[in-house]
Amino acid sequence: ETILSRIRSFEYSQKNAVLVPVAALGVGGMLLYWLRSGRKIKTIDMGDGWWGSGERTHKGKEDASIRPFKIETSDKEIEDLHQRLDQFRFTPHVEGAAFHYGFNSTYLRKVVAYWRNQFDWRKQVEVLNKYPHFHTTIEGIDIHFIHVKPSYVPHGRAVLPLLMVHGWPGSFYEFYKIIPLLTEPAKHGLNEGDVVFEVICPSIPGYGFSEAPHQKEFDSIATARIFHKLMNRLGFKKYYVQGGDWGSRIITNMAQMLPQSVKGLHLNLVFIGKQSLGRLICIMLGAYVPWLVGLSREDARRFYPFMQKNVYDVLRESGYLHIQATKPDTAGCGLNDSPVGLAAYILEKFSTWTDKSFLDRDDGGLESKYSLDELLTNVMIYWVTSSIVSSMRYYKENFSKDPDLSVHNRVGVYVPTGIAAFPQEIVHVPRVWAKDVYKNIISYSYMPRGGHFAAFEEPKLLAQDIMQFVKKVEQL
């Protein structure tokens, strides 16, 4: 019996010797399959759309032609503008209010006088036309974009395609100062060994010279899909993408939708998702022991006092958002009818979103960072295209589906990601929080200066960060 029990014990141990590794291998294989399939499944469905007027009637292929486009103006357009500026009704401001009540009306009077008597729209149209413009029809609407290639490429150097996407209340014009730095870096004092780009800057549908959607529910997902189609139409299979404001969300969606097409994602604004218990603990402890919750000293400096910087300041700066996310057409019709109202509404954002301290200045600090020609050119893009209402609707379409802009955060971004955190951005998002969505951050830069309109305000700083990020990706 003793011998038989030993034999049975031996047989059992032999079975275990085989079964345990087999079981482990099976479980490990299933786990690996689950992880891989999980990543594969966690993408945003590309889908399809139709945003033209009426129902989609044609069954054939869409016109995929790329058509050269030129911005033009006329005496009639300029005369109409001047007539409306001449009828500006001045409202006295509250003494000592600076920009705390919104756009200071005394400074607005100066802006209007410059606009009426010195601003040369014809000259600015020539400036806008210095880069090649195009139109192409995608999903029933005409998409406007500029496509700038380097004039000279050193032998053996690859030219990398870069899609740059603007936000509100900006436009493709925001990128006019950064484009030459990216396409011809050596000419502008940047390292000759840096990468060279060809830059594609589309206008979001409903903004500027891109046709407005005629159907409801045109959101960032639809925009991401259209921009993928645009890049494919231009012959690109893989490309880099960059953006801030709405552009940040659009290109993030592009990476979530077709990660195999996005070589790298560079952001100068990160949208944060819902608050959680872990994040609440991070906020509470971060002011005292930032290192314990993954915050750096610079994070803590930019983040605290928390209520002031992340609640009061955000509430003060987000009144426009509530209007545009609920009933944009009501306020929009007034802005579309009055160039002065439009300028005040848009330029106020270029004041406090560039630097919060500009609230205390009578001129909003606008001319310390930009010229009036630059600022009014951006306003004119909205004015001559009558696009302010359709641009405001973009908030309604996105927020009505996703009130806290967090639904897409459930889909991780695994493409290489670079983040440029500018100190005067509306909100600061630490790297440890950004990692909740962006799983492959290979570059996170605390920028020394600058705010929300990074490409417009600090083009060289942003260009350098984009180049350093892309060089890291190319070396992977």
Secondary structure, 3 states (H helix, E strand, C coil): CHHHHHHHHHHHHHHHHHHHHHHHHHHHHHHHHHHHHHHHHCCCCCCCCCCCCCCCCCCCCCCCCCEEECCCCCHHHHHHHHHHHHCCCCCCCCCCCCCCCCCCHHHHHHHHHHHHHCCCHHHHHHHHCCCCEEEEEECCEEEEEEEECCCCCCCCCCEEEEEEECCCCCCHHHHCCCHHHHHCHHHHCCCCCCCEEEEEEECCCCCCCCCCCCCCCCCHHHHHHHHHHHHHHCCCCCEEEEECCHHHHHHHHHHHHCCCCEEEEEECCCCCCCCCHHHHHHHHHHCCCHHHHCCCHHHHHHHCCHHHHHHHHHHHHCHHHHHHHHCHHHHHHHHHHCHHHHHHHHHHHHHHCCCHHHHHCCCCCHHHHCCHHHHHHHHHHHHHHCCHHHHHHHHHHHHCCCCCCCHHHHCCECCCEEEEECCCCCCCCCHHHHCCCECCEEEEEECCCCCCCHHHHCHHHHHHHHHHHHHHHHCC
